[in-house]
Amino acid sequence: MKTITVNIVTPDGPVYDSEVSMVIAVTATGEMGVLPGHIPTVAPLGIGAVRLKKENSTELVAVSGGFLEIRPEKVTILAQSAETATEIDLARAQESAKRAEALLQARKDEIDYKRAELALKRAMNRINVYEGNI
């Protein structure tokens, strides 16, 4: 089976480096699937889970924005933040979601509302990746 190398890097350092058979990422325009031999592409990432399919399993990485660079033999993800399912602190993610929901209920002003909305989306993404609900 053909594979493609995947590297996920954040400002804090590397998060993931392995060979996979398929990468599925959430871009600004929707989900994008990448197989070995894909044409060179660069796409902005949204908040979402990157699914890394191997022969008999799928690994999940929570990503909060960044860029996806595709080359025929390699995918590089430059993310603002990224965590594998095993690295996620579920209690912290749930607390972040509660804080964001409280801010959304308060609706102080439009800027705070947008920040709370993004914080809730990031927290829910982390919770879903931890629980494997993708």
C-alpha positions in Angstrom: 0.0 0.0 0.0 1.3 3.5 -0.9 1.9 5.9 1.9 2.6 9.6 2.4 4.7 11.2 5.1 2.8 13.6 7.4 4.5 16.2 9.6 2.4 18.4 12.0 4.3 21.3 13.4 3.3 24.1 15.8 5.3 27.1 17.1 6.1 24.9 20.2 7.6 22.2 18.0 6.7 18.9 16.2 3.4 17.2 17.2 3.2 14.3 14.7 5.5 12.6 12.2 4.6 9.3 10.5 3.7 7.5 7.3 -0.1 7.3 6.5 -2.2 6.1 3.7 -4.6 9.1 3.7 -4.9 12.5 5.4 -8.3 14.2 5.8 -8.2 17.8 7.1 -10.7 20.6 7.6 -9.8 23.6 5.3 -11.4 27.0 5.1 -13.6 25.7 2.2 -14.4 22.3 3.6 -12.8 18.9 4.2 -9.9 17.8 1.9 -8.7 14.3 1.5 -5.1 13.7 0.5 -3.7 10.5 -1.0 -0.1 9.7 -2.0 0.7 11.4 -5.3 -1.6 14.3 -4.7 -0.9 17.5 -6.8 1.0 20.2 -4.9 -1.4 22.4 -3.0 -1.5 24.9 -0.1 -4.7 25.5 1.8 -5.6 27.4 5.0 -6.8 25.2 7.8 -9.9 25.7 9.9 -10.5 24.5 13.4 -11.1 20.8 13.2 -9.7 17.3 13.5 -7.1 16.0 11.1 -7.7 12.3 10.4 -4.7 10.3 9.7 -5.6 6.9 8.2 -3.2 4.0 8.5 -3.8 0.5 7.3 -6.1 -0.7 10.1 -6.6 2.5 12.2 -7.3 6.2 12.2 -5.4 8.7 14.4 -6.9 12.1 15.2 -5.1 15.4 15.8 -7.0 18.5 17.0 -5.8 21.5 15.0 -6.7 25.2 15.5 -6.0 26.9 12.2 -2.8 27.1 10.2 -1.8 25.9 6.7 -1.7 22.6 4.9 1.1 22.1 2.4 0.7 19.1 0.1 3.4 17.6 -2.1 3.1 14.3 -3.9 5.2 12.4 -1.2 4.7 14.6 1.9 2.0 16.6 3.8 3.2 19.3 6.1 0.7 21.0 8.5 1.8 24.2 10.1 -0.7 24.7 12.8 -1.2 27.5 15.4 -1.9 24.7 17.9 -2.3 20.9 17.5 -2.8 18.0 20.0 -3.1 14.3 19.5 -6.0 12.6 21.2 -3.7 11.2 23.9 -2.3 14.7 24.7 -5.6 16.4 25.3 -6.6 17.3 28.9 -10.3 16.6 28.7 -11.1 18.4 32.0 -9.4 21.5 30.8 -11.1 21.4 27.4 -14.5 21.0 29.1 -13.8 23.9 31.4 -12.8 26.0 28.4 -16.1 25.1 26.7 -18.1 26.1 29.8 -16.3 29.5 30.0 -16.9 30.1 26.3 -20.6 29.2 26.6 -21.0 31.6 29.6 -19.5 34.4 27.6 -21.8 33.6 24.7 -24.8 33.9 27.0 -23.6 37.3 28.3 -23.2 38.8 24.8 -21.3 41.8 26.0 -20.2 43.1 22.6 -19.5 41.8 19.2 -15.8 41.3 19.6 -16.2 39.3 22.9 -18.9 37.3 21.2 -16.7 36.3 18.3 -13.8 35.4 20.6 -16.1 33.3 22.8 -17.5 31.6 19.7 -14.0 30.7 18.5 -12.9 29.5 22.0 -16.0 27.3 22.1 -15.3 25.8 18.7 -11.6 25.0 19.7 -12.7 23.5 23.0 -15.4 21.3 21.3 -12.9 20.2 18.7 -10.5 19.1 21.4 -13.3 17.2 23.3 -14.4 15.5 20.1 -10.9 14.4 19.2 -10.3 13.1 22.7 -13.5 11.1 22.6 -13.1 10.0 18.9 -16.4 11.6 17.9 -15.4 12.8 14.4 
